[in-house]
Amino acid sequence: MPIWYDYTPGGHAWFVSGRDSLKTRLIRAARCTLMVEGPVEIADTAEGETEAMARRYLPPDAADAYLAQAANYPPEVTIRLSPEN
């Protein structure tokens, strides 16, 4: 399933998902593969993370429109993946 993600070498790959979504429930029960595999940390999405991800993937006008609707979305979590060699 396509998702928006971010990664800085040496850090965590991370993405945001619905707190109660099937995707998050399955990741909590197992592991995650996002081009690489590794253990995950799942926490409530911190302020600014949804905006950072939207601005990474969308043009400014589209990001603004997306973020204006984000308050109506179900609660989200941020999933951080630690790539393993």
C-alpha positions in Angstrom: 0.0 0.0 0.0 1.5 3.4 -0.9 2.3 5.6 2.0 4.0 8.9 2.6 7.2 8.3 4.5 10.4 10.2 5.5 13.9 8.9 6.2 17.3 10.4 7.1 20.3 8.0 6.8 21.3 6.9 10.2 17.9 7.7 11.6 14.4 6.2 11.6 12.2 5.8 8.6 8.8 7.2 9.7 5.2 7.5 8.5 1.8 8.4 10.0 -1.2 6.1 10.1 -4.6 6.0 11.7 -4.3 5.1 15.4 -7.0 2.4 15.1 -6.4 1.4 11.5 -5.9 -2.2 10.3 -2.5 -1.2 9.1 -1.4 0.1 12.6 -3.0 -2.9 14.3 -1.0 -5.3 12.1 2.2 -3.4 12.6 1.8 -3.5 16.3 1.3 -7.3 16.2 4.4 -8.0 14.0 7.1 -6.0 12.2 7.1 -3.6 9.3 8.7 -3.6 5.9 9.2 -0.4 4.1 11.8 -1.1 1.4 13.8 -2.4 4.4 12.7 -4.4 7.5 13.3 -3.7 11.1 11.6 -3.2 14.5 9.2 -0.3 14.9 8.3 2.2 17.6 4.7 3.5 17.5 3.6 6.7 19.3 1.0 9.4 19.1 1.8 11.8 16.2 3.6 14.8 17.6 2.7 18.3 16.7 4.1 19.2 13.3 4.7 15.7 12.0 1.5 15.6 9.9 2.3 19.0 8.4 5.9 18.1 7.7 4.8 15.0 5.8 2.1 16.8 3.8 4.5 19.5 2.8 7.1 16.9 1.7 4.6 15.3 -0.7 2.1 18.0 -1.8 2.4 21.4 -3.5 1.9 24.3 -1.1 -1.8 24.9 -2.0 -2.7 21.2 -1.8 -0.8 20.8 1.5 -2.7 23.8 2.9 -6.1 22.2 1.9 -5.1 18.8 3.2 -4.0 20.3 6.5 -7.2 22.3 6.8 -9.1 19.0 6.8 -6.6 17.1 9.0 -8.4 18.1 12.2 -11.4 16.0 11.0 -9.4 12.8 10.5 -9.3 10.1 13.2 -6.4 10.2 15.7 -3.0 9.2 14.1 0.2 7.6 15.3 3.7 8.0 13.9 5.4 4.7 13.1 9.2 4.8 13.2 11.1 2.0 11.5 14.8 1.2 12.4 16.3 -0.3 9.3 18.4 -3.4 10.0 21.4 -4.5 7.8 
